[in-house]
């Protein structure tokens, strides 16, 4: 099975949507989701991390690529917050607790409804789908979790099916896409061939945040600019996949 690229684009959207405070998350082990009035936007982070745990563990294990995406999500969330290391450890605790049991998928999804709109809910759903596909395959157990989230988010079966199909096609096309030359991939990423994988990843994530279509749309730019951003993002993703293979 080919090594899939870990997509940071949806992570960038999550951070774009959720940039707030994560200084007082009091996640309890009881089966009752903490009340919104005591958590504010802070609770959004914890709930999303908990849903990530449910999807990642649904097929019985968390693979290396899922772990990488989860780790980078934590990094992006705490990047601009006070006490980032402390907050990162807190997110890890939430993930571990929910992976081992914790709340039900229904409880978590219903809790998320309380402080989100339809756009944010769809982006979370897309992120969960992306997480499930990181190993190149959407397991039935993972799909059941995601379907339950879509149902609770009141995303119609038709719309959910279209979103899921778009990801299936995306990953299928990635698997059979033509290879970019090593010189070209480093040029696209703005790195030298001598750059470390850490430097390559940093450049990639910066470019994703600059060119992701949803962020471009959020800036109020034209449809033409959004289409151009989408094309650039596809090239950037291909370049990063190529660079990772060169550096591995």
C-alpha positions as CSV (number, residue, x, y, z in Angstrom):
1,X,0.0,0.0,0.0
2,X,1.5,3.3,-1.0
3,X,2.3,5.9,1.7
4,X,-0.4,8.6,1.7
5,X,0.4,12.2,2.2
6,X,-0.7,13.6,5.5
7,X,-3.0,16.4,4.5
8,X,-2.7,19.5,6.7
9,X,-5.2,21.6,4.7
10,X,-8.2,20.7,6.8
11,X,-6.1,21.2,9.9
12,X,-5.4,24.7,8.8
13,X,-9.2,25.3,8.4
14,X,-9.8,23.9,11.9
15,X,-7.3,26.3,13.4
16,X,-8.7,29.1,11.3
17,X,-12.1,28.4,12.7
18,X,-11.2,27.7,16.3
19,X,-8.4,30.2,17.1
20,X,-9.4,31.1,20.6
21,X,-8.3,30.2,24.1
22,X,-7.5,26.8,25.6
23,X,-6.3,27.7,29.1
24,X,-9.0,26.3,31.3
25,X,-10.4,23.1,29.8
26,X,-11.8,21.0,32.6
27,X,-12.6,17.7,30.9
28,X,-14.3,15.3,33.3
29,X,-14.4,11.6,33.2
30,X,-18.1,11.4,34.0
31,X,-20.5,10.4,31.2
32,X,-21.9,13.9,31.2
33,X,-20.4,16.4,28.7
34,X,-19.4,19.6,30.5
35,X,-21.9,22.5,30.2
36,X,-21.2,25.0,27.4
37,X,-21.5,28.0,29.6
38,X,-18.5,26.9,31.6
39,X,-16.3,26.1,28.6
40,X,-17.0,28.7,25.9
41,X,-15.0,28.0,22.7
42,X,-12.5,26.1,24.7
43,X,-14.8,23.1,24.7
44,X,-14.8,23.0,20.9
45,X,-11.2,21.9,20.9
46,X,-11.8,19.2,23.4
47,X,-14.8,17.9,21.6
48,X,-13.1,17.8,18.2
49,X,-10.1,15.9,19.7
50,X,-12.5,13.5,21.3
51,X,-14.2,12.8,18.0
52,X,-10.8,12.3,16.4
53,X,-10.1,9.6,19.0
54,X,-13.4,7.9,18.2
55,X,-12.6,7.7,14.4
56,X,-8.9,6.9,14.9
57,X,-9.7,4.0,17.2
58,X,-12.8,2.7,15.4
59,X,-10.9,0.1,13.3
60,X,-9.1,-1.2,16.4
61,X,-5.8,0.6,16.2
62,X,-4.2,4.0,15.5
63,X,-1.7,3.7,12.7
64,X,1.4,5.7,12.1
65,X,-0.1,8.1,9.6
66,X,-3.1,8.8,11.8
67,X,-0.8,9.4,14.7
68,X,1.2,11.9,12.6
69,X,-1.9,13.8,11.5
70,X,-3.2,13.9,15.1
71,X,0.1,15.1,16.4
72,X,0.3,17.9,13.8
73,X,-3.3,18.9,14.6
74,X,-2.3,19.3,18.3
75,X,0.7,21.4,17.2
76,X,-1.4,23.7,15.1
77,X,-4.1,24.1,17.7
78,X,-1.7,25.2,20.5
79,X,0.7,27.2,18.2
80,X,-0.7,30.6,19.1
81,X,-1.8,29.9,22.7
82,X,-0.3,30.6,26.1
83,X,1.5,27.6,27.7
84,X,1.4,25.5,24.4
85,X,3.2,22.5,25.9
86,X,0.7,22.4,28.8
87,X,-2.2,22.7,26.5
88,X,-0.8,20.0,24.2
89,X,-0.5,17.6,27.1
90,X,-4.1,18.4,28.0
91,X,-5.3,17.5,24.4
92,X,-3.3,14.3,24.6
93,X,-5.1,13.4,27.9
94,X,-8.5,14.0,26.3
95,X,-7.6,11.9,23.2
96,X,-6.3,9.0,25.4
97,X,-9.4,9.1,27.6
98,X,-11.8,9.1,24.7
99,X,-9.9,6.5,22.8
100,X,-10.3,4.2,25.7
101,X,-13.9,4.9,26.4
102,X,-15.2,8.3,27.6
103,X,-18.3,9.7,26.0
104,X,-20.3,8.3,23.2
105,X,-20.0,9.6,19.6
106,X,-23.6,10.8,19.9
107,X,-22.9,12.8,23.1
108,X,-19.8,14.4,21.6
109,X,-21.5,15.3,18.2
110,X,-24.6,16.7,20.0
111,X,-22.4,18.7,22.3
112,X,-20.6,20.2,19.3
113,X,-23.9,21.3,17.8
114,X,-24.4,23.7,20.7
115,X,-21.6,26.0,19.7
116,X,-21.1,25.5,15.9
117,X,-22.8,26.4,12.6
118,X,-23.4,24.3,9.5
119,X,-20.2,25.4,7.9
120,X,-18.0,24.5,10.9
121,X,-19.8,21.2,11.3
122,X,-19.1,20.2,7.6
123,X,-15.4,21.1,8.0
124,X,-15.2,18.9,11.1
125,X,-16.9,16.1,9.2
126,X,-14.4,16.5,6.3
127,X,-11.5,16.4,8.8
128,X,-12.8,13.2,10.3
129,X,-13.1,11.6,6.8
130,X,-9.6,12.8,6.0
131,X,-8.3,11.2,9.2
132,X,-9.9,7.9,8.4
133,X,-8.5,7.9,4.9
134,X,-4.8,8.5,6.0
135,X,-4.0,4.8,5.6
136,X,-5.6,4.7,2.1
137,X,-8.7,2.8,3.2
138,X,-11.9,3.8,4.9
139,X,-12.7,0.9,7.3
140,X,-16.4,0.0,7.9
141,X,-16.0,0.8,11.6
142,X,-14.6,4.3,10.8
143,X,-17.4,4.9,8.3
144,X,-20.1,4.0,10.9
145,X,-18.7,6.6,13.3
146,X,-18.5,9.3,10.6
147,X,-22.0,8.5,9.4
148,X,-23.3,8.9,12.9
149,X,-21.6,12.3,13.2
150,X,-23.1,13.3,9.8
151,X,-26.6,12.3,10.9
152,X,-26.3,14.3,14.2
153,X,-25.0,17.3,12.3
154,X,-28.1,17.0,10.1
155,X,-26.1,16.6,6.9
156,X,-28.4,15.0,4.4
157,X,-27.5,11.5,3.1
158,X,-27.1,13.0,-0.4
159,X,-24.7,15.7,0.7
160,X,-22.8,13.3,3.0
161,X,-22.5,10.9,0.1
162,X,-21.1,13.6,-2.2
163,X,-18.5,14.7,0.4
164,X,-17.4,11.1,1.0
165,X,-17.2,10.3,-2.7
166,X,-15.1,13.4,-3.3
167,X,-12.6,12.1,-0.7
168,X,-12.6,8.6,-2.2
169,X,-11.9,10.1,-5.6
170,X,-9.2,12.3,-4.2
171,X,-7.3,9.5,-2.6
172,X,-7.8,7.2,-5.6
173,X,-6.3,9.8,-7.8
174,X,-3.4,10.4,-5.5
175,X,-2.6,6.7,-5.7
176,X,-2.3,6.7,-9.5
177,X,-1.1,10.3,-10.1
178,X,2.1,10.8,-12.1
179,X,5.3,11.4,-10.2
180,X,6.7,14.9,-9.9
181,X,10.5,15.2,-10.3
182,X,12.5,15.8,-7.2
183,X,13.8,19.1,-8.5
184,X,10.3,20.3,-9.3
185,X,8.9,19.3,-5.9
186,X,11.5,21.2,-3.9
187,X,11.0,24.2,-6.2
188,X,7.3,24.2,-5.6
189,X,7.8,24.0,-1.9
190,X,10.4,26.8,-1.9
191,X,13.1,24.5,-0.4
192,X,16.5,23.4,-1.4
193,X,17.1,19.7,-1.9
194,X,19.4,19.8,1.2
195,X,16.5,21.0,3.4
196,X,15.6,18.7,6.3
197,X,12.2,17.0,6.5
198,X,11.3,19.4,9.3
199,X,12.1,22.4,7.1
200,X,10.2,20.8,4.2
201,X,7.1,20.2,6.4
202,X,7.3,23.8,7.7
203,X,7.3,25.2,4.2
204,X,4.5,22.9,3.1
205,X,2.2,23.9,6.0
206,X,2.9,27.6,5.4
207,X,1.9,27.2,1.7
208,X,-1.2,25.3,2.6
209,X,-2.3,28.0,5.0
210,X,-1.7,30.6,2.2
211,X,-3.5,28.8,-0.6
212,X,-6.2,26.6,0.9
213,X,-9.4,27.5,-1.0
214,X,-11.6,27.8,2.2
215,X,-9.1,30.3,3.7
216,X,-9.1,32.2,0.4
217,X,-12.9,32.2,0.4
218,X,-12.9,33.4,4.0
219,X,-10.8,36.4,2.9
220,X,-13.7,37.4,0.6
221,X,-11.7,36.8,-2.7
222,X,-13.3,36.1,-6.0
223,X,-14.4,32.6,-7.4
224,X,-11.5,32.8,-9.9
225,X,-9.0,33.3,-7.0
226,X,-10.6,30.4,-5.2
227,X,-10.3,28.1,-8.2
228,X,-6.7,29.2,-8.7
229,X,-6.0,28.4,-5.0
230,X,-7.5,25.0,-5.4
231,X,-5.2,24.2,-8.4
232,X,-2.1,25.5,-6.5
233,X,-3.0,23.4,-3.4
234,X,-3.1,20.3,-5.5
235,X,0.3,21.0,-6.9
236,X,1.6,21.8,-3.4
237,X,0.2,18.5,-2.0
238,X,1.8,16.5,-4.9
239,X,5.2,18.3,-4.3
240,X,5.0,17.5,-0.6
241,X,4.3,13.9,-1.2
242,X,7.2,13.7,-3.6
243,X,9.6,15.5,-1.1
244,X,8.6,13.1,1.7
245,X,9.5,10.1,-0.5
246,X,12.9,11.7,-1.4
247,X,13.6,12.3,2.3
248,X,12.4,9.0,3.6
